């Protein structure tokens, strides 16, 4: 689940939800709202989060990493981005 991966990466990067919110310029309660509602960030926010947490949008959304030169992974990434929109 997205919020589970997000929380794991926040801890691994020694951050707090508040510090991540500040880094990606969103309201601090927004991350808690995603957890409560089972919702997702917008695509542009997901990109900022992935960059801040040193990961990919695909991993945040699907739990899978993109593989180089793999059209199947590129399609997964496109679907992950569509899901966020």
FIROGU-423542 format. One record per residue (C-alpha): z negated, x negated, y negated; residue in one letter; residue number from 1. Coordinates in Angstrom, 3 decimals. Example, Ala and Ser with C-alpha at 12.3 -4.5 7.8 and 13.67 -1.06 7.14 Angstrom:
// residues 2
+----------+----------+----------+----+-----+
:       c3 :       c1 :       c2 : aa :   i :
+----------+----------+----------+----+-----+
:   -7.800 :  -12.300 :    4.500 :  A :   1 :
:   -7.140 :  -13.670 :    1.060 :  S :   2 :
+----------+----------+----------+----+-----+
This chain:
// residues 85
+----------+----------+----------+----+-----+
:       c3 :       c1 :       c2 : aa :   i :
+----------+----------+----------+----+-----+
:    0.000 :    0.000 :    0.000 :  X :   1 :
:    0.882 :   -1.213 :   -3.498 :  X :   2 :
:   -2.667 :   -1.140 :   -4.913 :  X :   3 :
:   -4.041 :   -3.005 :   -1.898 :  X :   4 :
:   -1.531 :   -5.828 :   -2.384 :  X :   5 :
:   -2.189 :   -5.779 :   -6.117 :  X :   6 :
:   -5.963 :   -6.073 :   -5.662 :  X :   7 :
:   -5.511 :   -8.884 :   -3.119 :  X :   8 :
:   -3.282 :  -10.845 :   -5.485 :  X :   9 :
:   -5.629 :  -10.268 :   -8.423 :  X :  10 :
:   -8.457 :  -11.818 :   -6.389 :  X :  11 :
:   -6.291 :  -14.675 :   -5.090 :  X :  12 :
:   -5.346 :  -15.526 :   -8.679 :  X :  13 :
:   -8.994 :  -15.377 :   -9.788 :  X :  14 :
:   -8.313 :  -12.583 :  -12.258 :  X :  15 :
:   -9.851 :   -9.220 :  -13.038 :  X :  16 :
:   -8.021 :   -5.933 :  -13.486 :  X :  17 :
:   -8.812 :   -6.171 :  -17.195 :  X :  18 :
:   -7.430 :   -9.690 :  -17.548 :  X :  19 :
:   -4.238 :   -8.716 :  -15.697 :  X :  20 :
:   -3.862 :   -5.653 :  -17.916 :  X :  21 :
:   -4.154 :   -7.884 :  -20.973 :  X :  22 :
:   -1.611 :  -10.340 :  -19.551 :  X :  23 :
:    1.017 :   -7.668 :  -18.922 :  X :  24 :
:    0.179 :   -5.667 :  -22.042 :  X :  25 :
:   -0.931 :   -2.404 :  -20.469 :  X :  26 :
:   -4.044 :   -0.324 :  -21.081 :  X :  27 :
:   -6.986 :   -1.553 :  -19.032 :  X :  28 :
:   -7.580 :    1.773 :  -17.192 :  X :  29 :
:   -3.936 :    1.900 :  -16.064 :  X :  30 :
:   -4.533 :   -0.182 :  -12.928 :  X :  31 :
:   -7.421 :    2.073 :  -11.919 :  X :  32 :
:   -5.170 :    5.075 :  -12.528 :  X :  33 :
:   -2.577 :    3.671 :  -10.102 :  X :  34 :
:   -5.299 :    3.374 :   -7.498 :  X :  35 :
:   -6.618 :    6.898 :   -8.051 :  X :  36 :
:   -3.205 :    8.577 :   -8.258 :  X :  37 :
:   -1.312 :    6.488 :   -5.718 :  X :  38 :
:    1.269 :    5.911 :   -8.418 :  X :  39 :
:    3.313 :    2.862 :   -9.346 :  X :  40 :
:    3.983 :    0.969 :  -12.554 :  X :  41 :
:    7.319 :    1.224 :  -14.296 :  X :  42 :
:    9.910 :   -1.328 :  -13.224 :  X :  43 :
:    9.460 :   -3.475 :  -16.345 :  X :  44 :
:    5.671 :   -3.575 :  -15.875 :  X :  45 :
:    6.086 :   -4.391 :  -12.175 :  X :  46 :
:    8.232 :   -7.385 :  -13.122 :  X :  47 :
:    5.536 :   -8.598 :  -15.547 :  X :  48 :
:    2.840 :   -8.126 :  -12.898 :  X :  49 :
:    4.845 :  -10.000 :  -10.279 :  X :  50 :
:    5.393 :  -12.883 :  -12.672 :  X :  51 :
:    1.713 :  -12.991 :  -13.686 :  X :  52 :
:    0.606 :  -12.947 :  -10.027 :  X :  53 :
:    3.231 :  -15.476 :   -8.873 :  X :  54 :
:    4.918 :  -13.068 :   -6.471 :  X :  55 :
:    7.906 :  -10.742 :   -6.322 :  X :  56 :
:    8.336 :   -7.072 :   -7.154 :  X :  57 :
:    9.566 :   -6.593 :   -3.603 :  X :  58 :
:    6.297 :   -7.920 :   -2.190 :  X :  59 :
:    4.221 :   -5.739 :   -4.510 :  X :  60 :
:    6.100 :   -2.595 :   -3.506 :  X :  61 :
:    6.999 :   -3.186 :    0.147 :  X :  62 :
:    4.768 :   -6.016 :    1.314 :  X :  63 :
:    7.830 :   -8.043 :    2.305 :  X :  64 :
:    9.204 :  -11.178 :    0.694 :  X :  65 :
:   12.848 :  -11.548 :   -0.210 :  X :  66 :
:   14.792 :  -14.073 :    1.848 :  X :  67 :
:   17.392 :  -16.273 :    0.209 :  X :  68 :
:   21.020 :  -15.300 :    0.771 :  X :  69 :
:   20.034 :  -12.243 :    2.761 :  X :  70 :
:   21.871 :   -9.091 :    1.724 :  X :  71 :
:   19.349 :   -6.953 :    3.634 :  X :  72 :
:   16.518 :   -8.315 :    1.492 :  X :  73 :
:   18.517 :   -7.751 :   -1.668 :  X :  74 :
:   19.005 :   -4.115 :   -0.656 :  X :  75 :
:   15.245 :   -3.807 :   -0.014 :  X :  76 :
:   14.580 :   -5.166 :   -3.484 :  X :  77 :
:   17.003 :   -2.675 :   -5.039 :  X :  78 :
:   15.256 :    0.173 :   -3.211 :  X :  79 :
:   11.852 :   -1.111 :   -4.324 :  X :  80 :
:   12.979 :   -1.146 :   -7.952 :  X :  81 :
:   14.467 :    2.346 :   -7.618 :  X :  82 :
:   11.135 :    3.568 :   -6.249 :  X :  83 :
:    9.411 :    2.278 :   -9.378 :  X :  84 :
:   11.854 :    4.027 :  -11.719 :  X :  85 :
+----------+----------+----------+----+-----+
